Each structure stands twice: as structure tokens, then as C-alpha cells.
Amino acid sequence: VRAPVSSILIDEKKNRAYGVEVKGKKILAKTVISSVGAPKTFMGLVPSSHQHVVEKCTKALMDPNVASNVSLTSMFVGINDEDQSLQLPKSNYWIHSPSWDHDKNMADYKADLDKVPALFISFSSAKDPTYNTRHPGKQVALVVGPCAFGDVEEFKDDRVKHRRKEYTDLKEKWTQIFMDGLLRQFPELTGKIDFVDFGSALTNDFYLGTHRGAVYGLAHTPKRFQQHWLQCQTPIKNLLLTGQDICSCGICGALVGGYLCAYKVSFRCFWKTMLYW
């Protein structure tokens, strides 16, 4: 919506959030709910005047066992299906290689980025019964794989779409690895690829507003789940967290996080709403 929040407004005397600042304009609210994740909220939106209030949170978030350094890279593929010969699956595919020893696979990957340990493949066009009507002769695929933010961190301050050649070369190498994995599973796509675009952890930060490219939020480690401050209510009054960081990753985790936050805002309204389900 091109309306980024630059800061949370906090009453210095009462330690209470009362709105947000957007493009220099103050928007007032009784309650401020942040869904951008704990790192972006505490380290990016809480003003310096109140950093001491959330110091415990920000210190914990410096630990990679709490705030994940693992991100995802995505390859977006446009497919030519003018003869409508493709029978692409509606199910998602998780491809693990070279073995089921995931710890070893990840260790090998950290030592050599060419050894991608897993790929996720999905065809959203096959799941949409209206897609062929709206886009005849076309199909799309998504291929997702792991990435550590450190692999691309040196390019984070480069201008978007004008980053250095080394970054472009890295993306091209990953694109080829991902494409090989896609065609290995679906050889019928050979010669039918019309479009390919690749997004890294930096792409996630720019377009999705993630922290260090972590689209699944905080790390999923025992230490993360031992952080008792990770809850809806923050150390600042009227400032609440919602989403996957206060529960667990993914759609289901974000959904439960939303329920918890709604209950915190108004348990009476929450239960009234539940009666209609």
C-alpha cells in the first residue's frame, strides 16, 4: 500500500503506545498491533527513547538461535502450455537430497552452496480451476530452497535491481541449480520454460519486509520457545505482537497468533465472534 510505518508513537511518561508515524504523519490509536515480527518491531519501530524498555527483547534477538539467519530463495517460472498437454499436479512436492540425514545435508550445504539440501515445488496454476480460462496456454511454477542471509548480506546496501555483478552471478548459479531440480522431477517441462525470475533473501526483505530474509519468522529452536517475553503483550503498554513470532511458523502459526492477540485485545468480543462459528 506504499504506506510504511516508520515509528511507533509512545508516551514517554506513561510508557504507552498511542499510534504510528507514516510518511511524517501521525496516526493515533488506542491499541497498536504489530504483525511485522519481533525483530522489526523492537529493533526498527520502537524509537530510541524507549529502546531501554525493550532491551531484554533486542538482546535476545541478537542470538541466531532466537532470530533465525535461515532464509528462503524463490524461483518463479512461467510455462508455455499452448498445446495444453501438461498434466501438472495440484499437490506440493518436497524434494530432499541427497539423503534423509537432514543435519548432514545442511552441514554440507553450509560448506558448499551448490549442494542444496531441499526444494519445494508447487504449481499454483494447476490448483486454480479458473486459471486456464484467464490465462490460456500458460502455467506457473514456484520452486523454493534454503538460503542463509550471510550468503547475500554484502549486497544488502546495493540499489535494488542494480546490485553488483557478483550478486547477479550468484542468482544465476542458484537459478540453474533450482531449474535442474525442477526438470529432474518434471522432465516434461523441458523446452516449455518461457520466463524465470529469482528472488533471494534480500528480495524477501525488500518486498515482504522481512528481517534478514526470514519469511518464517524467528528460529525454531528450543531456545526460541524458552523466551517467555515472546507473547502478545510487549513491555510497552498498548503495543501488541501478533502473527507467527508469538506462536510458530507458517500459516497455522500466524493464525493462532492472531487468535491469541484478538483475545488479548478483547476477550469478550473474541468469544462473541466464536459463537458464530
C-alpha positions as CSV (number, residue, x, y, z in Angstrom):
1,V,0.0,0.0,0.0
2,R,3.1,2.2,0.0
3,A,2.4,3.4,3.5
4,P,5.3,2.1,5.6
5,V,5.3,2.7,9.3
6,S,8.5,4.5,10.3
7,S,8.0,4.6,14.0
8,I,5.6,3.7,16.9
9,L,4.4,6.7,18.9
10,I,5.0,6.2,22.6
11,D,4.0,8.4,25.5
12,E,7.4,8.8,27.3
13,K,5.8,9.4,30.7
14,K,3.3,6.6,30.7
15,N,5.3,4.1,28.5
16,R,2.2,3.6,26.4
17,A,1.8,3.3,22.6
18,Y,-0.7,5.7,21.1
19,G,-0.3,5.4,17.4
20,V,2.2,5.2,14.5
21,E,4.0,7.5,12.2
22,V,3.5,7.0,8.4
23,K,5.4,9.3,6.0
24,G,5.7,12.0,8.6
25,K,2.0,11.9,9.6
26,K,0.8,10.7,13.0
27,I,-2.0,8.2,13.1
28,L,-3.4,7.8,16.5
29,A,-4.9,4.6,18.0
30,K,-5.8,3.2,21.4
31,T,-4.0,0.0,20.6
32,V,-1.1,-0.7,18.2
33,I,-0.8,-4.2,16.9
34,S,2.4,-5.2,15.0
35,S,2.4,-8.1,12.6
36,V,5.9,-7.5,11.1
37,G,7.6,-9.7,13.6
38,A,9.5,-9.2,16.8
39,P,12.9,-8.1,15.3
40,K,11.4,-5.4,13.0
41,T,9.1,-4.2,15.8
42,F,11.6,-3.9,18.7
43,M,14.7,-3.0,16.7
44,G,13.1,-1.0,13.9
45,L,9.9,0.6,15.0
46,V,10.3,1.3,18.8
47,P,12.0,4.7,18.9
48,S,15.5,5.2,20.6
49,S,13.9,6.9,23.5
50,H,12.3,3.6,24.5
51,Q,14.9,1.1,23.5
52,H,15.8,0.6,27.1
53,V,12.3,-0.7,27.8
54,V,12.7,-3.5,25.2
55,E,16.4,-4.0,25.8
56,K,15.9,-7.6,27.0
57,C,14.0,-8.4,23.8
58,T,16.6,-6.9,21.5
59,K,19.5,-8.6,23.2
60,A,17.7,-12.0,22.9
61,L,17.1,-11.3,19.2
62,M,20.8,-10.9,18.6
63,D,21.1,-14.7,19.2
64,P,20.9,-16.7,16.0
65,N,19.2,-19.4,18.0
66,V,16.3,-17.0,18.6
67,A,16.3,-14.8,15.5
68,S,16.9,-17.1,12.6
69,N,19.6,-16.5,10.0
70,V,18.0,-19.1,7.7
71,S,16.0,-17.7,4.8
72,L,14.4,-18.9,1.6
73,T,15.1,-18.2,-2.1
74,S,12.3,-18.5,-4.6
75,M,12.3,-19.2,-8.3
76,F,9.3,-18.1,-10.2
77,V,8.7,-19.9,-13.5
78,G,6.4,-19.2,-16.4
79,I,5.5,-22.2,-18.6
80,N,4.2,-22.4,-22.1
81,D,1.4,-24.9,-22.4
82,E,-0.3,-23.8,-25.6
83,D,-1.0,-27.4,-26.7
84,Q,-2.4,-28.0,-23.2
85,S,-0.5,-31.2,-23.0
86,L,0.8,-30.8,-19.4
87,Q,-1.0,-32.5,-16.6
88,L,0.7,-30.7,-13.7
89,P,0.0,-31.9,-10.1
90,K,-2.1,-30.0,-7.6
91,S,-0.1,-31.3,-4.7
92,N,3.1,-29.8,-3.4
93,Y,6.4,-31.6,-3.7
94,W,9.2,-31.6,-1.1
95,I,12.4,-32.9,-2.6
96,H,15.1,-33.8,-0.1
97,S,18.6,-34.7,-1.3
98,P,21.0,-36.4,-1.3
99,S,19.7,-38.4,1.8
100,W,17.3,-38.3,4.7
101,D,20.0,-37.2,7.1
102,H,18.9,-33.5,7.2
103,D,21.6,-32.4,9.6
104,K,24.3,-33.7,7.4
105,N,22.6,-32.2,4.3
106,M,22.5,-28.8,5.9
107,A,26.1,-29.1,7.1
108,D,27.2,-30.0,3.5
109,Y,25.2,-27.1,2.2
110,K,26.8,-24.6,4.5
111,A,30.2,-25.8,3.3
112,D,29.2,-25.7,-0.4
113,L,26.2,-23.6,-1.5
114,D,25.9,-25.8,-4.7
115,K,24.6,-28.7,-2.5
116,V,21.0,-27.5,-2.0
117,P,19.6,-29.9,0.6
118,A,15.9,-29.5,-0.2
119,L,13.5,-28.0,-2.7
120,F,9.8,-27.2,-2.5
121,I,7.9,-27.3,-5.8
122,S,4.3,-26.1,-6.4
123,F,2.1,-25.3,-9.4
124,S,-0.4,-22.7,-8.3
125,S,-2.0,-22.6,-11.8
126,A,-2.9,-26.3,-11.5
127,K,-4.7,-25.6,-8.3
128,D,-6.9,-22.8,-9.7
129,P,-9.8,-24.1,-11.9
130,T,-10.2,-20.6,-13.4
131,Y,-6.5,-20.2,-14.4
132,N,-6.7,-21.8,-17.8
133,T,-9.7,-19.6,-18.7
134,R,-8.0,-16.4,-17.6
135,H,-4.5,-17.3,-19.0
136,P,-5.0,-19.9,-21.7
137,G,-1.9,-21.8,-22.7
138,K,0.1,-20.7,-19.7
139,Q,1.1,-22.4,-16.4
140,V,3.3,-21.2,-13.5
141,A,5.6,-22.9,-11.0
142,L,7.3,-21.9,-7.8
143,V,10.5,-23.5,-6.6
144,V,11.7,-22.7,-3.1
145,G,15.0,-23.6,-1.5
146,P,17.1,-22.5,1.6
147,C,19.4,-19.6,1.9
148,A,21.4,-18.1,4.7
149,F,21.3,-14.3,4.9
150,G,25.0,-14.2,5.2
151,D,25.3,-15.5,1.7
152,V,24.0,-12.2,0.3
153,E,24.5,-9.8,3.1
154,E,27.4,-8.0,1.4
155,F,24.9,-6.8,-1.2
156,K,22.2,-5.5,1.1
157,D,23.1,-1.9,0.7
158,D,23.2,-2.0,-3.1
159,R,20.4,-0.4,-5.1
160,V,17.5,-2.8,-5.9
161,K,17.7,-4.2,-9.4
162,H,21.2,-2.6,-9.7
163,R,23.2,-4.8,-7.4
164,R,26.8,-5.8,-8.3
165,K,27.6,-8.4,-10.9
166,E,28.7,-10.9,-8.2
167,Y,25.2,-10.9,-6.8
168,T,23.7,-11.4,-10.3
169,D,26.2,-14.3,-10.9
170,L,25.2,-15.9,-7.6
171,K,21.5,-15.7,-8.5
172,E,22.2,-17.2,-12.0
173,K,24.0,-20.1,-10.4
174,W,21.2,-20.8,-8.0
175,T,18.7,-20.4,-10.8
176,Q,20.4,-23.2,-12.7
177,I,20.5,-25.4,-9.6
178,F,16.8,-24.9,-9.0
179,M,15.9,-25.4,-12.6
180,D,17.9,-28.7,-12.7
181,G,15.9,-29.8,-9.7
182,L,12.6,-28.8,-11.3
183,L,13.3,-30.6,-14.6
184,R,14.6,-33.6,-12.8
185,Q,11.2,-34.1,-11.2
186,F,9.2,-32.8,-14.2
187,P,11.1,-33.6,-17.4
188,E,8.0,-32.8,-19.5
189,L,8.7,-29.1,-18.8
190,T,11.9,-29.2,-20.9
191,G,11.7,-26.7,-23.7
192,K,8.5,-25.2,-22.3
193,I,10.0,-22.6,-19.9
194,D,9.1,-19.0,-21.1
195,F,10.0,-17.0,-18.0
196,V,12.3,-17.3,-15.0
197,D,12.8,-14.8,-12.1
198,F,14.7,-15.5,-8.9
199,G,14.4,-13.9,-5.5
200,S,17.0,-14.1,-2.7
201,A,16.8,-13.2,1.0
202,L,17.3,-9.6,0.0
203,T,14.3,-9.8,-2.2
204,N,12.3,-11.0,0.8
205,D,13.4,-8.0,2.8
206,F,12.6,-5.5,0.1
207,Y,9.2,-6.8,-1.0
208,L,7.9,-8.7,2.1
209,G,9.5,-6.5,4.8
210,T,11.2,-9.5,6.5
211,H,14.1,-9.4,8.9
212,R,17.3,-10.8,7.3
213,G,15.1,-12.6,4.8
214,A,13.4,-14.9,7.3
215,V,10.0,-15.4,5.9
216,Y,9.1,-17.9,8.6
217,G,10.0,-15.5,11.4
218,L,12.1,-16.5,14.3
219,A,14.2,-19.6,14.6
220,H,12.5,-22.9,15.5
221,T,14.8,-24.0,18.3
222,P,14.3,-24.9,21.9
223,K,15.9,-21.6,22.9
224,R,13.4,-19.6,20.9
225,F,10.5,-21.3,22.7
226,Q,12.1,-20.6,26.0
227,Q,11.8,-16.8,25.5
228,H,9.0,-16.0,27.9
229,W,8.8,-12.4,26.7
230,L,7.6,-13.6,23.3
231,Q,3.9,-13.1,23.8
232,C,1.2,-10.7,22.6
233,Q,1.7,-8.1,25.3
234,T,5.1,-6.3,24.9
235,P,6.9,-4.4,27.6
236,I,5.2,-1.2,26.2
237,K,1.6,-0.8,27.2
238,N,-1.0,-0.9,24.3
239,L,1.6,-2.4,21.9
240,L,0.8,-5.9,21.0
241,L,2.5,-8.5,18.8
242,T,0.6,-10.9,16.5
243,G,1.5,-13.5,13.9
244,Q,3.9,-16.4,13.8
245,D,6.6,-15.0,16.1
246,I,4.3,-15.4,19.2
247,C,3.4,-19.0,18.2
248,S,5.1,-21.0,15.5
249,C,5.9,-20.6,11.8
250,G,3.7,-20.7,8.8
251,I,0.0,-20.0,8.1
252,C,-1.3,-22.1,11.1
253,G,1.2,-20.4,13.5
254,A,0.2,-17.0,12.2
255,L,-3.5,-17.8,12.5
256,V,-3.1,-19.0,16.1
257,G,-1.0,-15.9,16.9
258,G,-3.9,-13.8,15.5
259,Y,-6.4,-15.6,17.8
260,L,-4.1,-15.0,20.9
261,C,-3.8,-11.3,20.0
262,A,-7.5,-10.9,19.4
263,Y,-8.2,-12.5,22.8
264,K,-5.7,-10.1,24.4
265,V,-7.4,-7.1,22.8
266,S,-10.9,-8.0,23.9
267,F,-11.7,-11.5,25.2
268,R,-15.5,-10.6,25.3
269,C,-15.6,-9.7,21.6
270,F,-13.4,-12.7,20.8
271,W,-15.8,-15.2,22.4
272,K,-18.8,-13.4,20.9
273,T,-17.2,-13.9,17.5
274,M,-16.5,-17.6,18.2
275,L,-20.2,-18.2,18.9
276,Y,-21.0,-17.6,15.2
277,W,-18.6,-20.4,14.1
